[in-house]
Each structure stands twice: as structure tokens, then as C-alpha cells.
Amino acid sequence: IPNDVWVAGNCEQVELFVNGKSLGRKTPDQYPHLSHPLAVWKNVAFKPGKIRAVGYIRDTIAATHARTTPGPAVALKILPGDTALLDGGDMTQLTVVAVDRHGQIVPAAKDSVVFSVSGAADFIGENPIALEDGKTAFFVKTRDHDIGEVICTAEGVGLTSASARLRIAADPQAPLRQKVL
């Protein structure tokens, strides 16, 4: 299946390599008004392996970036939006991703994930839920006058589970809000 490969950067030229083979250099010409215009390679045949972009300024390598085809999902990771919250209804989103043995997100993962939240906050979301594009998310919401630690866990069959710790502190503005009411 052919794909277009878009590379954003601020180099004068970009060279694209697919599994070590150069597809040539290009001058970024898409969206030239942006500070990081795009160079596009059309109809690149997909081959599992490694794709690498090399940016040049005056024929000197200025930057490189590589991506490898993800392997099978082996573990879950939890990425909290915030780890320090205030009591009384503060919320944060926690994103859960399936990763391969190198820590890359596996977009093909559709595993079912079960969540648990313990401590001074409540879980908000569907439970269990299937991953979409290798990821999903849920929220936690703090309670009134309940401070301390929150432990969030994600588990999936055949995947190493993940956990994240959040700290809930007393909201210093709470007494002022109560007086106004």
C-alpha cells in the first residue's frame, strides 16, 4: 500500500531513507509560509523496518529523526495530564497507551483495558474499554476535603500493567469560596 511521507523541519533540504535506502533529497515546499515547512514523498511503499529523515543546512547534517515499525504490544503505559491536584473537584486526564518492547506506541493494539483508581479521587470513564489506535483515556476527579495519594492502574490480558501516582493537596482557596457562598 503506497503512503505519503511528510517531514516537517526548518532545514534547507531533507533526505528520506526507508530501510537504509535513500529516496532522495527534497527542498521543503509544502506550506512554505510556516517556520517548519514540509517536504513530501508521494506513494512510498510500506515496508516494515526503519524510516529516517536527515535534515541538511548547507550540505551539513543538521538534524535526524528515525521511526521504526512497532512490534507487538507487550505493556501498557499511563501518561497523566497532571500529577498534582487540589481537593474539591479538580480533574486530570490520564492517557493509556499500548507499547512494544522498545516503548513505541502500537497503533494496531485494540486490547481491552481495565482501570482501577484508589485513594482520594474517583474514576470517570468507561471500564473496561478497548484501545483505539493503541490508546485510550480516562479521568480522575478529586473529592471535597480528601487529600493524599491516588494510585491509578491499567491492566490488559497479556500486557504488563501500568500504574501512575497522583498527589492531592488541600485547595488553599477553598475557605474563600465557602465564605462567598
N, C-alpha and C positions, 0 to 999 in steps of 0.2 A: 504494500500500500504506500503510495507516494505521500510525502508530507512536505510542508514548507517549514523551513527553519529560519526563525527570526532572531537576530542578535542585536541587542541594544548596547551602545557604548559611545565613548567620546574619542575614539581613536580615528586616525586618518584612513586606515584600512583594516579589514578583518579577514582572516583566513579560517576556513572551516575544515576540520578533519573528522571523518567518520571511520572509526576503527583503524586509525593511523593513516588513512589515505586522504590527501588534500583534495578538496573540491574547489580550490582556487581562492584567490583574494578578491574582495569587493570593497568598494568605497560605499559607506552608508549613504543611501539615497532616499530612504523612506522617512517621511516626517523630518525633513532637514531643519525645520524651524525649532525642533526640540534640542535641548542641551545634550541629549543622548539619542541621536538619530539611529535608525535601524538599517541593517544590511540583511537582505533576504535571499535565501537559496530556495528555489522552487523545485518541487517534485523530487525531494531527496528520498530515496528508497529506504525504508526502515530495515535496519539490521541490528539485532541485539549486540550490545557491546558498549563502546565509549564514543562520545561525540565531544569534540574540543574546539573552542574558538580561541584564536590568538589575535590580539589587537596590536597593531603597529603604528608607531609615530615616527616618521622619517626613517622607515625601514628598520627600526629598532623595536624589539618586542617590548610593549608597554604593559600588557595585561594578558592573562589567560584564564579561561574558565572551562571546566570539564563536567560532563554529566555521564553517568553510567546507567545502563538499563537496570532497573531494580530487580533483585531476585525475589524469591518467595517471602511472604510476610512471616516473621518469626517472633515479633514482640509488639507491644503497644507502648506508646508514649503519651503522657498528658502534658499539655502546654497551657498553663494557666495565664489568663489575661493579667491578673494581679495576684500577688501572694499575701498582701497586707490589706485587710479590710476593716471597716468600722462596724460596730454592732448597730442594730436598728434598721435593717433593710438594705444594707449595701449589697451589691451583686457583682459577680465576675463570671465571665465565660471561660470554660476550660475546653480546649480542643483536644480531641483524642485522635492519634494517627497510628496506622499500622506501618511498621518499618521492617526493612530487610536486615541481614546481618551486618551491613555497613552503616545502618542508621538512616538510610534513604526511605522516604515515603513510598509506599507501594500502591499506586493508584488503582490497580486491579483488585485490591483487597475489598471484599464485601462481607467480612466476618460479622457475626452478631456479637455485640459487646454488652456486658452487664456492668452497671455502675453501683458504687456504694459511697455514701458520704456519712462520716461520723464526726461528732463534735458540735461546735457552736454555729452550725449553718444547716440549711435544708437543701436537698436536691431538687432541681427543677428541670424537667425534660422527660423524654420517653425512656423507658427502661424495661427490657433491653431494646437496643436499636442496632440495625445493620449499618456498617460503614458504607459510605458512598464516596467513590473516588479515593478510597483509602482513608477517609476521615469522617468524623462526626463531632458534635459538641454538646455540652450541657451547661447549665448554670448552677451556681450555688447562691443562696440568699441568706444573709445573717439575720439573727433574731434580736429582739429587744433585750437589752441587759444580759446578753450571753456572750462572754469573751473567752478567748483561749485558742486552742488549735483545732483545725479541721483537717481530716485526712480523707482525700478523695481517691478512689480506686477504680480501675477499669480492668475487666477480665474478659478474655475470649478463649474459646476452646482451641488448644494447640498453640497459643501465643503466650509469651511471657507477659505477665500482668504488669501494670504500671500504677504508680501512686504519686500524689502530689500533696504537699503540706501547705496549708494556708494559716495565717495568724489573724485572729480577730481581736481588735483593741476597742476600748470604750470610746465612743464618739464624744470628743470634748465639747461639741456644740449642742449635745442633747439637752442639757439643763436650760439653755437659752430658748430652744424650740418649745420646750414644755411650758415655760413662762409665757410665751406669746399665745399659746393655745388657751 
